[in-house]
Amino acid sequence: MLLGAAVLLALAVVCGTWLYNDGILVLRRLHATKDMPDPAGGHWLLGHLLLLLAKPMTSFKTFHEWAETYGPVYRVRFLCRPVVVVTDPDLYQPLLRSGPAKLPKYTAPYKMFEVFVKPPRSNMLSSAETPVWKAARRAAVAALTMTNLR
């Protein structure tokens, strides 16, 4: 009984710490993007997810309409997380070309795939810019050029 209580207490501390840290991160992101235009109709908890899931096959049209209404840079919320949408290629090309020093790879969503790999190891999606990742990326980019796809 005492062991069960200790396990529950440890689980509560871990979950509480995770929720606190994640909540602080969300609040910082919301504050950093507060001056960006935000499409109306977002739910306080789900954000704009319901608007996009209402017509999943035409959600690209919704993004296009928002770009015409709010300009080339605007903010949407998926659940509680703000996401900055940039629709003008002249704005995002310099950022994409600047490399990982200015735009580090966000690997958190891909970490769940490592659970299915035995023994657990990182894959091309979840690894950072390591030498192995760079070699695999060079090969993938060369294979997916327009001349090779024709």
C-alpha positions as semicolon CSV with decimal commas, in nm:
position;residue;x (nm);y (nm);z (nm)
1;M;0,000;0,000;0,000
2;L;0,283;0,237;0,088
3;L;0,463;0,148;-0,236
4;G;0,147;0,225;-0,438
5;A;0,114;0,565;-0,270
6;A;0,479;0,644;-0,343
7;V;0,435;0,549;-0,709
8;L;0,122;0,766;-0,736
9;L;0,300;1,058;-0,572
10;A;0,596;1,024;-0,809
11;L;0,361;1,006;-1,107
12;A;0,174;1,315;-0,988
13;V;0,501;1,509;-0,949
14;V;0,622;1,410;-1,297
15;C;0,288;1,493;-1,461
16;G;0,254;1,817;-1,268
17;T;0,603;1,928;-1,367
18;W;0,539;1,840;-1,731
19;L;0,206;2,027;-1,737
20;Y;0,358;2,330;-1,566
21;N;0,654;2,348;-1,807
22;D;0,432;2,292;-2,111
23;G;0,185;2,554;-1,988
24;I;0,460;2,812;-1,942
25;L;0,587;2,740;-2,295
26;V;0,238;2,785;-2,443
27;L;0,187;3,114;-2,259
28;R;0,523;3,243;-2,385
29;R;0,433;3,152;-2,743
30;L;0,092;3,314;-2,715
31;H;0,248;3,631;-2,579
32;A;0,515;3,637;-2,852
33;T;0,251;3,616;-3,127
34;K;-0,019;3,833;-2,967
35;D;0,017;4,118;-3,220
36;M;-0,030;3,894;-3,525
37;P;-0,370;3,879;-3,694
38;D;-0,576;3,587;-3,577
39;P;-0,880;3,447;-3,767
40;A;-1,203;3,479;-3,576
41;G;-1,401;3,180;-3,459
42;G;-1,130;2,994;-3,272
43;H;-1,237;2,791;-2,970
44;W;-1,074;2,890;-2,641
45;L;-0,931;2,539;-2,591
46;L;-0,928;2,376;-2,936
47;G;-0,825;2,685;-3,130
48;H;-0,899;2,679;-3,503
49;L;-0,889;2,300;-3,518
50;L;-1,269;2,268;-3,532
51;L;-1,291;2,510;-3,824
52;L;-1,039;2,305;-4,020
53;L;-1,183;1,965;-3,926
54;A;-1,534;2,071;-4,030
55;K;-1,421;2,045;-4,395
56;P;-1,098;1,846;-4,392
57;M;-1,081;1,804;-4,770
58;T;-1,094;2,180;-4,829
59;S;-0,885;2,307;-4,538
60;F;-0,629;2,440;-4,788
61;K;-0,903;2,674;-4,916
62;T;-0,958;2,796;-4,562
63;F;-0,588;2,879;-4,528
64;H;-0,602;3,059;-4,864
65;E;-0,906;3,265;-4,756
66;W;-0,733;3,356;-4,431
67;A;-0,423;3,464;-4,624
68;E;-0,637;3,692;-4,842
69;T;-0,811;3,836;-4,536
70;Y;-0,523;3,865;-4,287
71;G;-0,222;3,901;-4,515
72;P;0,081;3,681;-4,580
73;V;0,166;3,630;-4,210
74;Y;-0,098;3,538;-3,954
75;R;-0,145;3,318;-3,650
76;V;-0,373;3,019;-3,599
77;R;-0,408;2,805;-3,290
78;F;-0,406;2,426;-3,288
79;L;-0,534;2,327;-2,949
80;C;-0,364;2,581;-2,721
81;R;-0,053;2,618;-2,937
82;P;-0,008;2,917;-3,165
83;V;0,124;2,845;-3,513
84;V;0,256;3,121;-3,739
85;V;0,148;3,076;-4,102
86;V;0,362;3,242;-4,371
87;T;0,217;3,227;-4,723
88;D;0,454;3,457;-4,910
89;P;0,755;3,273;-5,060
90;D;0,962;3,591;-5,056
91;L;0,928;3,596;-4,676
92;Y;1,003;3,234;-4,594
93;Q;1,269;3,148;-4,855
94;P;1,554;3,337;-4,679
95;L;1,464;3,166;-4,352
96;L;1,455;2,819;-4,507
97;R;1,784;2,880;-4,688
98;S;1,959;3,005;-4,373
99;G;1,997;2,650;-4,244
100;P;1,971;2,489;-3,902
101;A;2,160;2,767;-3,726
102;K;1,865;3,004;-3,772
103;L;1,584;2,747;-3,798
104;P;1,660;2,442;-3,584
105;K;1,475;2,121;-3,660
106;Y;1,173;2,067;-3,436
107;T;1,195;1,698;-3,354
108;A;0,941;1,658;-3,072
109;P;0,646;1,532;-3,283
110;Y;0,864;1,263;-3,442
111;K;1,006;1,121;-3,119
112;M;0,704;0,890;-3,084
113;F;0,823;0,690;-3,387
114;E;1,134;0,585;-3,196
115;V;0,914;0,369;-2,970
116;F;0,838;0,134;-3,261
117;V;1,205;0,081;-3,354
118;K;1,385;-0,202;-3,176
119;P;1,643;-0,136;-3,041
120;P;1,535;0,226;-2,980
121;R;1,735;0,467;-3,192
122;S;1,673;0,793;-3,366
123;N;1,557;0,801;-3,727
124;M;1,585;1,059;-4,003
125;L;1,271;1,239;-3,887
126;S;1,356;1,262;-3,520
127;S;1,731;1,310;-3,527
128;A;1,894;1,648;-3,527
129;E;2,145;1,757;-3,790
130;T;2,402;1,483;-3,730
131;P;2,653;1,363;-3,995
132;V;2,438;1,054;-4,060
133;W;2,129;1,272;-4,103
134;K;2,317;1,504;-4,342
135;A;2,432;1,210;-4,558
136;A;2,081;1,062;-4,570
137;R;1,932;1,401;-4,654
138;R;2,183;1,455;-4,937
139;A;2,084;1,118;-5,084
140;A;1,712;1,188;-5,046
141;V;1,739;1,534;-5,204
142;A;1,935;1,395;-5,498
143;A;1,681;1,116;-5,547
144;L;1,385;1,354;-5,542
145;T;1,507;1,610;-5,797
146;M;1,278;1,678;-6,092
147;T;1,515;1,509;-6,339
148;N;1,503;1,184;-6,139
149;L;1,126;1,196;-6,091
150;R;1,043;1,226;-6,462
